[in-house]
Amino acid sequence: MSQFGKEIRKRWLLDEDVAFMNHGSFGACPRDVLVAQSEWRNKMERQLVKFITVEAPPATTDALTRLGEFIGAKEKDIVFVDNATTAVNAVVRSLMPKFKPGDELFTTTHVYGAMRKTLHYAADVTGAKVVEGVVPFPIESPDQVVEVVKKGITDKTKFAIIDHITSPTALVYPIEKIIPLFKERGIPVMIDGAHALGMLDINMTKYGADFYTGNCHKWLYAPKGSAFLYVDPKHQKDIHPTNISHNYMTGFKPEFEWVGTHDPTAWLSVSAALAFIKEIGVDEMRRYGHTLAIEARNMLARSWGTKLLAPENMIGMLATVALPGNPTDTDKHTATLHDRLRDEFHCELPVIVMDGHTYVRISCQVYNDMSDYERLDAAIKRIYA
Ligand SMILES: Cc1ncc(COP(=O)(O)O)c(C=O)c1O
């Protein structure tokens, strides 16, 4: 796989002196996709009104059709939104009028913070309660997540958000086993697949979730501000964007197409992102990133004398690693760890707190290689010496 690593990194704008191990937070857009976005933007600015009103709508449909083919969804069942937070808000706020005091909104303790707060907002407004199933960390098997969800569902559960890949702990949840637990009880479930699009072979038809969102700007390489929302046809008439605009009550697709004036070029560039990921090889990219994630986290854990936190079948191209001595979030080094790694050692990656302990999360993209994680290893050993 010699074309990956340093060689392919030239196709990004990333600073050469930084070991960039945080594709997970905001992605990183390749030059080719940025060029495509600039072309769209130039076209838009040359004949603005015609572009927005006449040219952008069919181009959006075209991009959604290509995306739908990639994720096993019909174009009519998916819409573009700016990010996963927008998608989750649209769904939660649309369903919210049905929630009553005492109802339970279920998620797990590894949920992304913004989605937890969205559920709390719905609970605050309606008197419902947020219930979080406690998923152990470290974890030994995906079935442990299934058990936690099974135990967490009650007669009062009215809605659930389940991560496909968890943000703080980088775990791939077995959603194929989890979704049916809700479906058989008629409880609507939304999957937050912010990290899953691009990293995993996702398929809306196969999953049968009520709602699914994925960010195109993370592992699919699209420009920032591009994500999709899938809604099962049976719910589409009930789901509205959080911004109510001109197209209110004209149908699921038109309502999400116009939520106010907005630059559509990130959405339109999803076609270029799909072309890019296909050109480098979807399977090859996933295999490279997964193999690197396993190799890098094993090397770091060995070097730092810490235990592995998850089995290989719960890891994609992202892994969380325990720091030497498994420090708590009050440890003297951890408060400034992220900034020190960035500023003193030129290592960019998130420092994560979970259950009172501090971890680092590594992303493993095609532009990374072991030298990035070796730099991290040396930096952490200096800091914790
Ligand atoms: C599980 C999960 N959901 C959502 C997001 C972020 O979504 P947004 O693009 O809305 O900021 C992240 C970001 O890392 C995430 O890990």
PDBQT file of the ligand as one rigid body, heavy atoms in Angstrom, charges set to zero:
ROOT
HETATM    1  C1  LIG A 401     -20.853  10.666  17.339  1.00  0.00    +0.000 C 
HETATM    2  C2  LIG A 401     -20.721  12.074  16.848  1.00  0.00    +0.000 A 
HETATM    3  N1  LIG A 401     -21.807  12.777  16.499  1.00  0.00    +0.000 NA
HETATM    4  C3  LIG A 401     -21.708  14.041  16.031  1.00  0.00    +0.000 A 
HETATM    5  C4  LIG A 401     -20.484  14.651  15.887  1.00  0.00    +0.000 A 
HETATM    6  C5  LIG A 401     -20.316  16.039  15.401  1.00  0.00    +0.000 C 
HETATM    7  O1  LIG A 401     -21.269  16.440  14.621  1.00  0.00    +0.000 OA
HETATM    8  P1  LIG A 401     -21.334  17.887  13.986  1.00  0.00    +0.000 P 
HETATM    9  O2  LIG A 401     -20.778  17.750  12.639  1.00  0.00    +0.000 OA
HETATM   10  O3  LIG A 401     -22.750  18.171  14.043  1.00  0.00    +0.000 OA
HETATM   11  O4  LIG A 401     -20.529  18.829  14.822  1.00  0.00    +0.000 OA
HETATM   12  C6  LIG A 401     -19.360  13.984  16.249  1.00  0.00    +0.000 A 
HETATM   13  C7  LIG A 401     -18.071  14.692  16.113  1.00  0.00    +0.000 C 
HETATM   14  O5  LIG A 401     -17.031  14.294  16.376  1.00  0.00    +0.000 OA
HETATM   15  C8  LIG A 401     -19.464  12.670  16.726  1.00  0.00    +0.000 A 
HETATM   16  O6  LIG A 401     -18.386  11.991  17.078  1.00  0.00    +0.000 OA
ENDROOT
TORSDOF 0
